[in-house]
Amino acid sequence: MFHFLQLGFLYLYFPEDKTEYIPVVIELLALIGVCVLLFRWLIKKSNKDAEKAREIETKVMQAKKEQLEKDSTQS
């Protein structure tokens, strides 16, 4: 019934000489390191952008409050 699943296992390669795994492990560790650095950079960038958004929001709300006070005193 699931014969199509068995095709992938026919082409797997498991070397007898285990030293062939060394470059693969080095590449895997390098990619994990790049992923960790990228993730940390994204978190820092996101926090900076959130802080900028808070500052802009504060300025807009302050301007809106001042405009409402100005309009209420003119009436």
C-alpha positions in Angstrom: 0.0 0.0 0.0 2.8 2.5 0.9 5.4 1.3 -1.5 6.2 4.9 -2.5 7.6 5.5 1.0 10.1 2.8 0.6 11.8 4.3 -2.4 13.5 7.0 -0.3 15.3 4.4 1.8 16.8 2.7 -1.2 19.1 5.6 -1.9 20.4 6.3 1.7 24.2 6.1 2.1 25.7 5.1 5.3 29.5 5.1 4.9 31.7 2.5 6.6 34.4 5.1 7.2 32.8 7.3 9.9 35.3 10.1 9.2 33.1 11.0 6.2 30.7 12.5 8.8 33.1 15.1 10.0 32.5 17.7 7.2 28.8 17.2 7.5 28.9 17.8 11.3 31.1 20.9 10.8 28.6 22.3 8.2 25.6 21.5 10.5 27.3 23.3 13.4 28.1 26.3 11.2 24.5 26.5 9.9 23.2 26.3 13.5 25.5 29.1 14.5 24.4 31.3 11.6 20.8 30.5 12.6 21.4 31.5 16.2 23.1 34.7 15.2 20.3 35.6 12.8 17.6 34.9 15.3 19.4 37.1 17.9 19.8 39.9 15.4 16.1 39.7 14.5 15.1 39.9 18.1 17.3 43.0 18.7 16.0 44.6 15.5 12.4 43.9 16.5 12.9 45.4 20.0 14.4 48.5 18.5 11.6 48.9 16.0 9.0 48.4 18.8 10.7 51.1 20.8 10.6 53.5 17.8 6.9 52.7 17.4 6.3 53.4 21.1 8.0 56.8 20.7 6.0 57.7 17.6 2.8 56.6 19.3 3.6 58.8 22.3 4.3 61.8 20.1 1.0 61.3 18.2 -1.0 60.8 21.3 0.5 63.9 22.9 -0.2 66.0 19.8 -3.8 64.7 19.7 -4.2 65.6 23.4 -2.9 69.1 22.8 -5.2 69.5 19.8 -8.2 68.4 21.9 -7.2 70.8 24.7 -6.8 73.6 22.2 -10.2 72.9 20.6 -11.9 72.7 24.0 -10.5 76.1 25.2 -11.5 77.8 22.0 -15.1 76.7 22.3 
